[in-house]
């Protein structure tokens, strides 16, 4: 039995990555999971935590109690610690030092001692060769086996009756969606439905503007959508059922939703705004793009361009959990699993 300690901060995008790594470990061996909520004290900002780690972080028990309120007496010794998110890094390093256990972090570790981390899961090709790094899909909790295989959308004729999931986000850090972007999307969706006979299943999110959510509800009322899930009433988690569609379309503000669509072994189209500032996320998205993911401009894409792009995409060839498992196997000194096709 492999004992996995999952460190969870407040951000769903982060703790779902940590949970996803635990699921990948479970591809290697039976697991026993322990979860630890990570809530640093208000005074313990990231720069302070980094300073503590550089100068004084050898007394793990003292600093875990002072910064996080964690009592080590209540934590069983794990075989591996997995985490994602800046608040979890110092906690993970301290716990790893105390237990002599390997720590795996998904995402950026800038400013922290990379030698204190057994493995850093990175999703930017530019970081693939960094010391202690492994290039792998963004971990997620999506289980592709929970959905039937998607219909292969190999040509325009195959679009008739196909289901397309549209995951609508909103303006986020370095990604803004002005009104004209939303107007273009609200025109594209019914145009594609009427021209190609697709069935749209749409969900909004906490970032979706109220007026945009209202407009999508109006499209549902006129029959242009086969299904509409309004985040305002459905709440978190409402998106999961939509990953069973034949393809997934995502506004490009959410790396997590792009990764989850691919993890569900669906072809994915990301719709980007013209108002995108250069950012680390661009490198990740560029690395993800390929046979299963394409990025199109939300404001100017035509129904014809959308359909032509969709029909050239194919479902991912391999389960993302197996790719992660191969990266994690050496950390646990377990056999590396063979490559398995999804077909």
Buried (B, 14 or more C-beta within 10 A) or exposed (E): EBBBBBBBBEBBBBBBBBBBBBBBBBBBBEBEBBBBEBBBEEEBEBEBBBBBBEEEBEEBBEBBBBBBEBEBEEBEEBBBBBBBBBBBBBBBBBBBBBBEBBBBBBBBBEBBEEEBBBBBBBBBEEBEEBEBBBBBBBBBBBBBEEBEEBBEBEEBEBBEEBBBBBBBBBBBEBBBBEEEBBEBBBEBBBBBBEBBEBBBBBBBBEBBBEEBBEBBBEBBEEEBBBBBBBBEEEEEEBBBBBBBBBBBBBBBBBBBBBBBBBBBBBBBBBBBBEEBEEEBBBBBBEBBBEEBBBBBBBBEBEBEEBBEBBBEBBBBEBBBBBBBBBBBBBBBEBEEBEEEEBE
